[in-house]
Amino acid sequence: MFLSCALSVSIALPEEAKLQKRQRSLKIDQTTHKQQQKEQQSRRLTNQELVYFPQPELDWMVRLDERMDFGNGVVTSPFEDSIVYVTTYSGTLIALSSKDGDIIATVNPTPISRVIEDGKAQQWLIHCTSGISFATTRSGNNFLVYSIVDEPPDLPGIDFKPKARVVAVSIPSHKIMWTSIELPGIPSGTPLVYGDQLRSATSMYIVLIHNSRVSGIRNTTTHTGHITLLNPSKGTVIWEEAEWLLDDSPKGYAPPSMASNPLRGMYAGGKDNTNGIVIWASNDADGRGTVGNTYIFQLPSDFEEEPLYLNSLQTKVLKSVSWNAMAKPAISKNGKKMFFGVTGNQLRGWIGDSRFDQTADWSSQLFKDNLDPKAPIPSNPILSMDENRLFVSSSSYDLACINTRNGKANWAVSGTSAFLSEARISADDKRLYVVQSADGRIFCLDQITGDYLWQGSCDQFEEDCSNSVRSDFDLSSSGQFLYFADVKGRLISLKLGEMEEVVEPMAAPIWSGPFLPTSNVDWNSNPTEEEVTNGSIPGGTIALLVLTTIFAISSTVYIVMVRRRKYPEPPTLDSFRDEHNYGSDPYEDSLIIQHSSKSVHADVGPSETVHVSDGFISLSRSFESDESSIEGPYFHPADRISVLMGTANRIAPLKEDFSYGASVLV
């Protein structure tokens, strides 16, 4: 009764109170509600899918009036996809808009000069064969670095040697942050940004590999390699080392590669060191030498920038080998795999089974150059994103896809000239882009099959435009655009496809409020002063709480009181039989007969049996005092209910010590 009363009161709350409660829930913080709408919108999963064109389309073309040579690069910014950077042979750095090719900034390093005997200053020339590396300082400032060469003038009787410098440029201001001091020789490859990212205080250095020319006995000239560490904030030299300290017969260094976060150093003594690794090889006779070494540099695991630690730094010779290289190796992201393209168009592969200071896990010679048998692999090998395929070109104009596990070729194709530029992988890891150097023709191939998907060059869009391409090219982060430049400084952007949005369906939101939203609620209206209660509790809520409390107390009192009263137990079967002479009920009998198409036998008591067979009903009872059998429709009411319910068990009377009210509550 009390429960029904409480429910009636809750249902009968005034409509005004209900509306007030609804409005308070919706409008007490409208700003929060709008913010939730924005969050739901942001949770929509929108993917950009690139749908490729059958043939690339010209996006834009600009003339830089700069020479672009081997080692220069066209590079997209990792910080802002709308900017493309170009290093030119003259040492000029150019930043352009990736949208239309407009020049954003131009950076020109200051050339050095020397005073000659007559007191006049002679200015040196600058040239560049470097790409670009990007970095972020500890304070969060972005910058880039590239290297330049200061070439001395050709003066009689004066033997000046070329010098290398590293230039750091801030982003996005594109101002020169610093230029390093003059370092001996010519840079080999692009400066690397070395970061010890696993330390609490991140250490960062600029690593430059460079080669200087030294004079030997009998007027011979040879080269010796150098490695130099620079401070990224000021460009000062932190540490340097020359090759002749490691090899009595220095040969010069090939360009390096780096794995920033290796699982460990894959050499003796590097097991527990997870600092970055820099690896390179000897470069004697432009990669044609037959005696050389492989090298590795890695900061100690407990490195601190103090004199004691700096003085202990050293390059380690991994292994003495019977080959040289002129290209940098390909290293896996975890630093466990390494692949070199070496002398004689051969390959060497370490796939994690052997350490880098041991013999390679496999070696192969897929190409032969009959005109130059010792010619090395000319361009940098590159790994697919899943690192199962290695793409490499040869001096004999071949291009191959190598299985990194065993060094065997999955496929190989031939061109009409060398592929000097480093290949590029599409964002979906399905396509390979290469540039044929002699005529600047670009090829797009299927990574798995090696099939040509398309080929093209700038002469498709402009007459007399089939110039050589020697510099590296790049793709946008989405893979939609390809940027390359020919030797005359013509920079071209090709559009490879269209980006299409793929919106995944979002599950319906789950309403967690106290009521369901209705169509007559204004979700965006501003609440009035009457509608907002400013945190006060409505009167209907107070009334409901009072009634609930009264009901709980009354129910408890009632249960306690009724449990004190004892109700007589229901009469037993024998006593009931003695007091009442009950007979048949035609209606019940007809139901029993109707639902009993087959013979039924049921035990309805300790000494009773009901027989229902073809409409004839009988009850047999046996007593200890009188073993008689009474035929006829003679049933106890509980027996009748038992038969009608389809069960042979009589309904047991309540014999437990429960009052009626307690039994109902239970």
Secondary structure, DSSP 4 states (H G I P E B T S, - for coil): -HHHHHHHHHHT--HHHHHHHHHHHHHTTHHHHHHHHHHHHHTS-EEEEEEEEEEEEEEEEEE------TT-BEEE-SS-TTEEEEE-TTS-EEEEETTT--EEEEE-PPPPEEE-TTS-EEEPEEE-----EEEE-TTS-EEEEEEEEEEPP--TT-----EEEEEEEEETT--EEEEPPPEESEE-S--EEEEETTSSS-EEEEEEEEEEEEE-GGG-EEEEEEEEEE-TTT--EEEEEEGGGT-SS---BPPPEEESS-SS-SSTT-TT--S-EEEEEB--TTTT-SSEEEEEEE--TT--SSHHHHHH---EEEEEES---SSPPEE-TTS--EEEEEGGGEEEEE-SSS-TTS--SEEEE----SS-TTPPP-S--EE-TTSSEEEEE-TTSEEEEEETTT--EEEEEE-SS---SPPEE-TTS-EEEEEETTTTEEEEEETTT--EEEEE-GGGTSSS------SB-EE-TTSSEEEEE-TT-EEEEEEEEEEEEEEPP-PPPPP-SSS---TT--SSSPPPTTT--TTPPPHHHHHHHHHHHHHHHHHHHHHHHHTTS-PPPPPPHHHHHHH------HHHHHHHHHT--S-EEEEEETTEEEEEETTEEEEEE--SS------SS---HHHHHHHHTT-SSPPPP--SS--HHHHHH-
